[in-house]
Amino acid sequence: MHPPKVEIFDPPARLNVDNKGIRREVEEFREEPFGLYLARPAPGRAQFHFLESWLLPGLGLRITDFWFSPGHERDQDFYLDVVRVHRDGPRWVATDLYLDLVLKDKVSIRVIDSDELLAAVAAGLLPQAEGEYALEAAYAALEGIAAHGYDLSGWLSAKGITTTWRRHPTR
């Protein structure tokens, strides 16, 4: 069991710093009133070579489109991490709260890693209140997306959020 992963998104420096301190250059950051978009290569990763993400603090989510490498494709369109986001000056800081949702757009959604969340709370790595927040954020997303026919953009639009993606310009 590991402590929550904390990731830093630094638009002025054009950097994304992971929980191990690895700094990755970001091609594009875009700040909107509802969140932060980033697009960057993923050097050294066999499974995927590029990713796009939206940090949506009001929903407690980081929504990612992984550009999988040949032979590593997964049956998903978007991966939703449940996160707690705060600002540190111009930087955005996201703490991963273990729960994730896997979305096949307009087809299905499922929650994964509930066991990790429960183990982290039981081990004292995550306060119970944060565990409750994670569950609330995950199930609000699950119910909202399902109610919109598993259409991510439809659900986000209903919340006044319009996301744009390089690979999925109409979503």
C-alpha positions in Angstrom: 0.0 0.0 0.0 1.3 3.4 -0.9 0.5 6.9 0.3 -1.7 9.0 -2.1 0.2 10.1 -5.2 0.6 13.8 -5.6 1.2 15.4 -9.0 2.1 19.0 -9.8 1.0 20.8 -13.0 3.0 23.9 -13.5 1.8 25.9 -16.6 4.3 28.8 -16.4 7.2 26.3 -16.4 5.4 24.0 -18.9 6.1 21.0 -16.5 4.2 18.1 -15.1 5.9 16.6 -12.0 4.8 13.2 -10.8 4.9 11.8 -7.2 8.4 10.5 -7.7 9.7 14.0 -8.7 10.0 13.1 -12.4 9.6 16.2 -14.5 8.0 16.0 -17.9 7.7 18.8 -20.4 4.1 19.7 -21.4 3.3 20.7 -25.0 0.1 22.5 -24.1 -1.6 23.8 -21.0 -4.9 25.5 -21.2 -6.6 27.1 -18.2 -10.4 27.4 -18.2 -12.7 28.6 -15.4 -13.7 25.0 -14.7 -10.2 23.3 -14.9 -6.8 22.8 -16.5 -6.0 20.9 -19.7 -2.6 19.5 -20.6 -1.2 17.5 -23.5 2.2 15.9 -23.3 4.3 13.1 -24.7 5.0 10.1 -22.5 8.7 9.2 -23.1 9.9 5.9 -21.7 6.4 4.4 -21.5 5.8 1.2 -23.5 2.0 1.2 -22.9 1.3 4.7 -24.3 3.2 7.4 -26.0 1.0 10.5 -25.4 -1.7 11.7 -23.0 -4.2 14.5 -22.7 -5.9 15.3 -19.4 -8.4 17.6 -17.9 -8.2 18.4 -14.2 -11.7 19.3 -13.0 -11.5 20.4 -9.4 -15.3 21.0 -9.0 -16.0 17.4 -10.0 -13.0 15.9 -8.1 -11.7 14.3 -11.4 -8.8 14.0 -13.7 -10.0 12.8 -17.0 -7.3 11.3 -19.3 -7.1 10.1 -22.8 -4.1 7.8 -23.1 -2.8 7.3 -26.7 -1.9 3.6 -26.4 1.0 2.2 -28.3 0.4 -0.7 -30.8 -0.1 -3.9 -28.9 -1.0 -2.2 -25.7 -4.5 -0.9 -26.6 -7.2 -1.1 -23.9 -11.0 -1.2 -24.3 -11.5 2.4 -23.0 -11.8 5.9 -24.3 -11.2 7.8 -21.1 -9.7 7.1 -17.7 -11.1 9.1 -14.8 -9.0 9.4 -11.6 -10.7 10.6 -8.5 -8.6 13.5 -7.2 -8.5 16.4 -4.8 -7.1 19.5 -6.6 -5.8 22.7 -5.0 -3.9 25.7 -6.3 -0.4 26.6 -5.1 0.1 30.0 -6.8 0.1 29.3 -10.6 0.6 25.6 -10.0 -2.1 23.0 -9.8 -1.6 20.1 -7.3 -3.6 16.9 -7.6 -3.8 14.2 -5.0 -4.9 10.9 -6.4 -7.6 9.3 -4.1 -7.1 5.8 -5.4 -10.6 5.3 -7.0 -10.7 5.3 -10.8 -13.4 5.0 -13.5 -12.9 3.4 -16.9 -15.2 4.8 -19.6 -16.0 3.3 -23.0 -17.7 6.5 -24.3 -21.4 6.0 -25.1 -21.1 2.3 -24.1 -20.2 1.7 -20.4 -18.4 2.9 -17.3 -17.0 1.0 -14.3 -15.4 1.9 -11.0 -12.1 0.2 -10.2 -9.6 0.2 -7.3 -12.2 0.3 -4.5 -10.0 -2.1 -2.7 -7.1 0.3 -2.8 -9.2 3.1 -1.4 -10.5 1.0 1.5 -7.0 -0.3 2.3 -5.6 3.3 2.3 -8.2 4.5 4.7 -7.8 1.4 6.9 -4.0 1.9 7.0 -4.4 5.6 7.9 -2.8 6.7 4.7 -6.0 8.6 3.8 -8.3 10.3 6.3 -11.8 8.8 6.4 -13.3 12.2 5.2 -11.1 12.0 2.1 -12.3 8.5 1.5 -15.9 9.6 1.7 -15.1 12.5 -0.7 -13.6 10.0 -3.1 -16.7 7.8 -3.0 -19.0 10.7 -3.5 -17.0 12.1 -6.4 -16.8 8.6 -8.1 -20.4 7.8 -7.7 -21.6 11.3 -8.8 -19.5 10.8 -12.0 -20.8 7.2 -12.5 -24.4 8.2 -12.0 -24.2 11.3 -14.1 -22.4 9.7 -17.0 -24.7 6.7 -17.0 -27.7 9.1 -16.9 -26.4 10.7 -20.1 -26.1 7.4 -22.0 -22.4 7.0 -21.0 -21.7 10.2 -23.0 -18.9 12.0 -21.3 -19.3 15.3 -23.2 -23.1 15.2 -22.7 -22.7 14.9 -18.9 -20.0 17.6 -18.8 -22.1 19.9 -21.0 -25.0 19.5 -18.6 -22.6 20.8 -15.9 -21.6 23.8 -18.0 -18.2 22.2 -18.9 -16.9 22.0 -22.5 -13.7 20.0 -22.9 -11.8 19.8 -26.1 -9.3 17.1 -27.1 -6.7 16.7 -29.8 -7.6 13.2 -30.7 -11.4 13.5 -30.0 -12.3 17.0 -31.3 -16.0 16.4 -31.1 -16.1 15.0 -27.5 
